[in-house]
Amino acid sequence: MKFKKEELKEFLDEKVDKYNRTGFIEHDPISIPHQFTRKEDIEISGFLAATIAWGNRTMILKSASRMMAYMDNSPYEFVLHHSKSDLENIKGVIHRTFNAADFIYFISALKHIYTNHNGLESIFNKYRAQVSLQPAIHKFRSLFFELPHDSRTMKHISDPFKGSAAKKINMFLRWMIRKDNRGVDFGIWESLS
């Protein structure tokens, strides 16, 4: 399918109108962070929902909701103040190949990010390039995996410097950065908009 510039713009505008509307939220992973109002809750729930956003959307939503339930539907408070026994309650498969060990590591890594690097937005803002977020994604990934971890867990965050399109993390970044007043994306990261 080959498009002229005008045809491509028209095609893409149609897709935006179809998917970038509030009626689409309910059945999409972005519905998970839309349950929250606190910036950090939106960030953490959005990051986790985007991380497992592959496969059947109904199952993604069910799995992401289960993650929020494990965190008492207060992701930021849970990340910062969880106990060892809280983590021991997390068992089994969370979503497809994302298992309890991965989720537990993600909770620990997020605590590390928020307590030692001033949160997710701060990292992406600090390491972004003039025209690309690829360097920031690469640096975020290395900071995220600073703590001891299973090597298999690293597959859940792609690295654009290793040839990946990093679709899930880019989707998360779009949710946090894009402010188009349509009510879907949050646009809460003003330092990057």
Sequence and secondary structure as in RCSB ss.txt:
>XXXX:A:sequence
MKFKKEELKEFLDEKVDKYNRTGFIEHDPISIPHQFTRKEDIEISGFLAATIAWGNRTMILKSASRMMAYMDNSP
YEFVLHHSKSDLENIKGVIHRTFNAADFIYFISALKHIYTNHNGLESIFNKYRAQVSLQPAIHKFRSLFFELPHD
SRTMKHISDPFKGSAAKKINMFLRWMIRKDNRGVDFGIWESLS
>XXXX:A:secstr
    HHHHHHHHHHHHHHHSSGGGGGGSGGGTGGG  SHHHHHHHHHHHHHT  S HHHHHHHHHHHHHHTTT H
HHHHHH  HHHHHT  SEEETTEEHHHHHHHHHHHHHHHHHSS HHHHHHHH  SS SHHHHHHHHHHHT S   
GGGGGGS  GGGT   HHHHHHHHHHH   SSSSS    GGG 
